[in-house]
């Protein structure tokens, strides 16, 4: 879907260029107070049709070449692909100055730039803001004057092909009883959650079109964020230290991972980290708490939770919510839509892994292949001083529980696990409980594609 919408957005961008003369002149006046002799030449190329202007700008850039120009020239190439003549000239200049012969392969150019230390022009933020403002005038705020308010590389933030909230989040979506969900078959994929006894299911076939829902579940304000590109559904508590953050879809990606924005400050947030990465909230000690999400089938979830609520097809939007329709082509191959700096081939890009990261040990991320877990439905591991067990049911759904010294030997794939002392434990969404009343708490975890998790946590441990 990103790809389909992106084509429409590029048409919008092209028309924006054709009618942006007044905006460009305003940019020039603003540039007088920054670095007119440099930035104006790049701004002139954003919507250039006049060959004299193009020639003057390219001549200046060539004569005054700096490594800091590389990313700006690449981004101009990327957004001028409809202007064949200009795109060719930009490509030839970039090849001449770098010695690299990547032609129109934008991904190779990006990977080469990302393989080196980041080098940015002091006014790159200004250029990036103005370039993307022609797509959506809300985009500029993400970047303008924020080059020093960030914890990620600025040159790795890429437009994903949609405007702000162009993939519309579901706000307080309508939920229905399980018996009313006639549109669902037992083998359809759902994302299941339970918060303070409030049990809900979010079918993949609906959520893939919206990539986010915000609601109050079990009395707690939450956001469920689905990054379809990197295969994660993460449930965040949106209140942090008394502040309730309201989130939306920014339209941008970092390492093929969806970036959220908060409505109050327009800061960009990494959805895998749960914290702001660009903007005034950076460095404020903000990191959202996340809860478990189970990827399973509707039939299995309904069996375990007959009183569950489930998303209604009445979302307020018109989409083809058929099973497997959204992102059908993307999910069908191992190819990426947006590349990442250093792909790791220990697993296929889109191999599903169970992602585990404990708040007590934030640097010790763990990825466990779901193929491995299907073969080993009882799997015990340790992070730091925390011992836990992963129980995998008959549908391949994974749940993680602390063990506090207990060693589990068997799981029936349903509701009962057995430890090495022969004690039986009953499984629920929030705990394991023994016949003697002992309780082992659930540990939050979720599924992800290997490539996306590895890109976010380069030093992750992998079990496969």
C-alpha positions in Angstrom: 0.0 0.0 0.0 2.9 2.4 0.7 3.9 1.8 -2.9 0.5 2.5 -4.4 0.0 5.6 -2.4 3.5 6.7 -3.1 2.8 6.9 -6.8 -0.2 9.2 -6.1 2.0 11.3 -3.8 4.7 11.7 -6.4 2.1 13.1 -8.8 1.0 15.5 -6.0 4.7 16.4 -5.5 5.1 17.1 -9.2 2.2 19.4 -9.4 3.4 21.1 -6.2 6.7 21.8 -7.9 5.0 23.3 -10.9 3.0 25.8 -8.8 5.6 26.6 -6.2 7.4 29.6 -7.6 6.1 31.9 -4.9 7.1 29.5 -2.1 10.6 29.2 -3.6 11.0 32.9 -3.7 10.1 33.0 0.0 12.6 30.2 0.6 15.3 32.4 -1.1 14.5 35.3 1.2 14.7 33.0 4.2 18.0 31.6 2.9 19.6 35.1 2.9 19.7 34.8 6.7 21.4 31.4 6.6 23.8 30.3 3.8 22.5 31.9 0.6 25.5 31.2 -1.4 25.0 27.4 -0.9 21.5 26.5 0.2 19.8 28.6 -2.4 21.4 26.7 -5.2 20.0 23.4 -3.9 16.6 25.0 -3.3 16.6 26.3 -6.9 16.9 22.7 -8.1 13.8 21.5 -6.2 11.4 22.7 -8.9 13.8 23.8 -11.6 12.6 23.9 -15.2 14.7 26.8 -16.4 17.9 25.5 -17.9 19.8 28.6 -17.0 18.9 28.2 -13.3 19.8 24.5 -13.5 23.1 25.2 -15.1 24.1 27.9 -12.6 23.2 25.7 -9.7 25.0 22.6 -10.9 28.0 24.7 -11.8 28.2 26.2 -8.3 27.8 22.8 -6.6 30.5 21.2 -8.8 33.0 24.0 -8.3 32.4 24.1 -4.5 32.0 20.4 -3.9 31.9 19.1 -0.3 31.0 15.6 1.0 28.1 17.3 2.8 26.5 17.8 -0.7 26.1 14.1 -1.3 22.9 13.5 0.6 21.2 16.7 -0.7 22.1 15.8 -4.3 20.8 12.2 -3.8 17.5 13.5 -2.3 17.1 15.8 -5.3 17.7 12.9 -7.6 15.1 10.8 -5.7 12.4 13.5 -6.0 13.2 14.5 -9.6 12.8 11.1 -11.2 10.0 12.5 -13.4 12.4 15.2 -14.7 14.6 12.9 -16.8 17.0 15.6 -18.0 17.6 17.0 -14.5 17.8 13.6 -12.9 20.5 12.6 -15.4 22.5 15.7 -14.7 22.3 15.2 -11.0 23.3 11.6 -11.3 26.3 12.3 -13.5 27.5 15.0 -11.2 27.2 12.8 -8.1 29.1 10.0 -9.9 31.8 12.4 -11.1 32.4 13.7 -7.6 32.2 10.5 -5.7 33.7 8.0 -8.1 30.8 5.7 -7.6 28.8 4.4 -10.6 25.4 3.6 -9.1 23.4 5.4 -11.8 19.7 5.7 -10.9 19.9 3.0 -8.1 18.9 5.1 -5.2 19.2 2.3 -2.7 22.9 1.7 -3.6 23.5 5.4 -3.2 21.8 5.5 0.2 23.7 2.4 1.4 27.0 3.9 0.4 26.3 7.2 2.2 25.1 5.3 5.3 28.2 3.2 5.3 30.3 6.3 6.1 30.2 8.7 9.0 27.4 11.2 8.7 28.4 14.4 7.1 25.7 17.1 6.9 25.7 20.6 5.7 24.9 23.0 8.7 21.7 24.0 6.9 20.7 20.5 5.8 17.7 20.7 8.1 16.5 23.8 6.2 16.9 22.0 2.9 15.2 18.8 4.0 12.3 20.8 5.5 11.7 22.8 2.4 12.1 19.8 0.1 9.4 17.8 1.9 7.2 20.8 2.5 6.1 20.6 -1.1 4.6 17.2 -0.3 2.8 18.2 2.9 3.3 21.6 4.5 3.2 19.9 7.9 6.4 18.0 7.1 8.7 21.0 7.4 8.3 21.1 11.2 9.7 17.7 11.6 13.1 18.9 10.4 13.4 22.7 10.6 15.9 23.8 13.3 16.0 20.2 14.6 19.4 19.1 13.3 20.8 19.1 16.9 17.6 17.7 18.5 18.0 14.1 17.4 19.4 10.7 18.3 19.3 9.2 14.8 21.0 10.0 11.6 19.1 12.7 9.7 20.1 11.3 6.4 18.5 8.0 7.2 15.0 9.5 7.6 13.2 8.8 4.3 9.8 9.7 3.1 7.6 6.7 2.9 5.2 7.8 0.2 2.2 9.3 2.1 1.3 12.6 3.7 0.9 13.0 7.5 -1.8 10.5 8.6 -2.2 9.5 4.9 -2.5 6.0 6.3 -5.3 6.9 8.7 -5.1 5.7 12.3 -8.2 4.2 13.9 -9.2 6.5 16.7 -11.4 4.8 19.3 -12.5 2.3 16.8 -15.8 0.5 17.0 -15.5 -3.0 18.7 -18.1 -5.7 18.4 -18.8 -9.0 20.1 -17.1 -12.2 18.8 -20.5 -13.6 17.7 -21.1 -10.5 15.5 -17.8 -10.9 13.6 -19.3 -12.9 10.8 -16.6 -11.5 8.4 -13.8 -13.5 10.1 -12.8 -17.1 9.4 -11.1 -19.2 12.1 -7.8 -19.2 10.2 -7.6 -15.4 9.8 -4.7 -13.7 11.5 -5.5 -11.4 14.5 -3.4 -9.5 17.0 -4.7 -10.2 20.5 -4.3 -8.1 23.6 -5.6 -8.2 27.2 -5.3 -5.2 29.5 -6.7 -5.4 33.0 -9.2 -8.0 31.8 -10.2 -6.1 28.7 -9.7 -8.6 25.9 -9.6 -7.5 22.3 -8.6 -8.8 18.8 -7.4 -6.6 15.9 -7.6 -8.5 12.6 -4.5 -8.1 10.4 -6.7 -7.6 7.4 -8.1 -4.4 8.9 -5.1 -3.1 10.9 -2.7 -3.4 7.9 -4.7 -0.6 6.2 -4.4 1.7 9.1 -1.2 0.8 10.9 -2.3 2.3 14.2 -5.1 2.5 16.6 -5.5 4.7 19.6 -8.0 3.9 22.4 -8.5 3.3 26.1 -8.3 -0.4 26.9 -8.8 -1.7 30.4 -8.8 1.9 31.6 -5.4 2.7 30.1 -4.8 5.0 27.1 -2.9 3.0 24.5 -1.7 3.1 21.0 -1.3 -0.1 18.9 1.3 0.6 16.3 1.6 -1.8 13.3 4.7 -1.3 11.1 3.7 -3.4 8.2 7.1 -3.0 6.5 9.0 -4.4 9.5 6.3 -6.8 10.7 5.7 -5.4 14.2 2.6 -4.7 16.2 3.5 -3.0 19.5 1.0 -1.9 22.2 2.2 1.2 24.0 0.8 3.0 27.1 0.6 6.5 25.7 0.7 8.3 29.1 4.2 9.0 30.5 4.8 10.8 33.8 1.3 12.3 33.7 1.5 13.4 30.0 -0.9 11.8 27.6 0.8 11.7 24.1 -1.5 11.7 21.1 0.2 9.9 18.1 -0.2 9.8 14.4 1.6 8.5 11.3 4.3 10.9 10.3 4.7 9.6 6.7 8.5 8.9 7.3 10.6 5.9 7.9 13.9 5.2 9.7 15.5 1.9 8.6 12.2 0.8 7.1 10.6 1.4 10.5 7.5 3.5 10.8 8.1 6.8 12.6 5.2 8.2 14.6 4.7 11.8 15.5 3.1 13.4 18.6 0.5 16.0 18.0 1.7 18.5 20.6 5.3 18.9 19.5 5.5 17.2 16.1 8.5 15.3 17.4 9.3 12.0 15.5 9.2 8.8 17.5 10.8 5.4 16.7 8.1 2.8 17.0 10.5 0.0 17.9 12.1 2.0 20.6 9.0 3.8 21.9 10.8 7.1 22.3 11.2 10.4 20.5 14.2 10.5 18.2 13.8 14.0 16.5 12.5 17.2 18.0 12.1 19.0 21.4 11.2 15.8 23.3 14.6 14.2 22.6 16.7 13.9 25.8 13.8 14.3 28.2 14.0 10.7 29.4 10.8 9.7 27.7 10.3 6.0 26.8 6.9 4.5 26.6 6.0 1.3 28.4 4.9 -1.5 26.1 2.7 -4.5 26.7 2.3 -7.9 25.0 0.7 -8.6 21.7 -0.1 -12.1 20.5 -0.1 -12.9 16.8 -2.5 -15.9 16.4 -5.6 -17.0 14.6 -9.1 -15.8 15.1 -10.3 -19.3 15.9 -7.6 -19.9 18.6 -8.1 -16.4 20.2 -11.9 -16.8 20.3 -11.5 -20.3 21.9 -9.3 -18.9 24.6 -11.3 -15.7 25.0 -15.0 -16.3 24.1 -15.9 -12.9 25.5 -13.3 -11.0 23.4 -14.2 -7.9 21.5 -13.0 -7.5 17.9 -12.7 -4.7 15.5 -15.8 -3.9 13.4 -15.6 -3.6 9.7 -17.3 -0.3 10.2 -14.1 1.8 10.5 -15.4 5.0 8.9 -13.1 4.3 5.9 -13.6 2.6 2.6 -11.0 -0.2 2.1 -10.9 -3.7 0.7 -10.6 -5.5 4.1 -10.3 -8.9 2.5 -7.9 -11.4 4.2 -4.4 -11.0 2.7 -5.3 -8.0 0.5 -3.3 -5.3 2.1 0.5 -5.5 1.3 -0.1 -8.7 -0.6 2.8 -8.2 -3.0 5.2 -7.1 -0.2 4.4 -10.0 2.1 4.8 -12.5 -0.9 8.5 -12.0 -1.3 11.6 -11.4 0.8 12.4 -8.1 -1.0 12.4 -4.9 0.9 10.5 -1.7 -0.2 13.0 0.5 1.6 16.5 -0.6 2.2 18.5 -0.6 5.5 22.2 0.2 6.1 23.6 -3.3 6.7 21.3 -6.2 6.0 22.1 -9.3 8.0 21.7 -12.6 6.2 21.7 -14.9 9.2 18.0 -15.2 8.5 15.8 -14.1 5.6 14.8 -10.5 5.7 11.2 -11.2 6.6 11.7 -14.3 8.7 9.5 -13.8 11.8 11.2 -13.6 15.1 10.0 -13.1 18.7 11.4 -9.9 20.0 12.2 -9.6 23.7 13.7 -6.6 25.3 13.5 -6.0 29.1 13.4 -2.6 30.6 15.9 -3.7 33.2 18.4 -4.6 30.5 17.8 -2.3 27.6 21.0 -3.1 25.8 20.4 -6.9 25.8 17.9 -7.4 23.0 17.0 -10.9 22.0 15.5 -12.3 18.8 14.3 -15.9 18.6 13.3 -17.4 15.3 9.6 -18.4 15.3 10.6 -21.4 13.2 12.9 -22.5 16.1 10.1 -21.9 18.6 7.7 -24.0 16.6 10.1 -26.9 16.9 10.8 -26.1 20.6 7.4 -25.1 22.1 9.1 -24.9 25.5 12.2 -22.8 25.4 14.0 -21.3 28.4 16.5 -18.4 28.2 18.1 -15.7 30.4 18.6 -12.0 29.9 20.8 -10.5 32.7 19.4 -12.0 35.9 15.9 -12.6 34.4 15.0 -16.2 33.6 12.0 -16.8 31.4 10.3 -19.4 29.3 8.7 -19.0 25.9 5.6 -21.2 25.4 4.4 -21.6 21.8 0.9 -22.9 21.1 -0.5 -25.0 18.3 -1.0 -21.9 16.1 2.6 -20.8 16.5 1.7 -18.0 18.9 4.4 -17.2 21.5 3.9 -16.1 25.1 6.8 -15.3 27.5 6.7 -15.7 31.3 9.3 -15.2 34.0 10.3 -18.5 35.7 11.9 -17.5 39.1 13.9 -20.8 39.1 11.2 -23.1 37.8 12.3 -25.3 34.9 9.5 -26.2 32.5 9.5 -29.6 30.7 6.2 -29.7 28.8 3.4 -27.6 27.3 0.3 -29.1 25.9 -0.1 -26.3 23.4 -3.3 -25.2 25.1 -3.7 -24.1 28.7 -1.3 -26.3 30.7 2.5 -26.3 31.2 4.4 -28.7 33.4 7.6 -28.1 35.3 10.4 -30.6 36.0 8.9 -31.3 39.5 5.7 -32.4 37.8 3.7 -29.4 38.9 1.0 -28.1 36.6 0.7 -24.5 35.6 -2.3 -22.8 34.0 -1.5 -20.3 31.2 -3.4 -17.0 30.8 -2.6 -13.8 29.0 -1.1 -12.1 32.1 0.4 -15.0 34.1 1.2 -18.7 34.8 -0.4 -20.0 37.9 0.5 -23.3 39.6 -1.9 -25.7 41.3 -0.3 -24.5 44.6 -1.1 -20.8 43.9 2.3 -19.7 42.8 2.3 -17.0 40.1 4.8 -16.2 37.3 4.2 -12.9 35.5 4.0 -12.4 31.8 6.9 -10.6 30.1 6.0 -8.3 27.2 7.1 -9.5 23.8 6.0 -9.3 20.1 6.8 -10.6 16.7 8.9 -8.7 14.1 10.6 -9.3 10.8 14.3 -10.2 11.3 15.7 -7.4 9.1 13.7 -4.6 10.9 14.6 -5.8 14.4 18.3 -6.2 13.5 18.4 -2.7 12.0 16.9 -1.3 15.2 19.1 -3.4 17.5 22.4 -4.2 15.6 23.9 -6.0 18.6 20.9 -8.2 19.3 21.4 -11.8 20.3 19.8 -14.3 17.8 18.6 -17.8 18.5 17.6 -19.8 15.4 
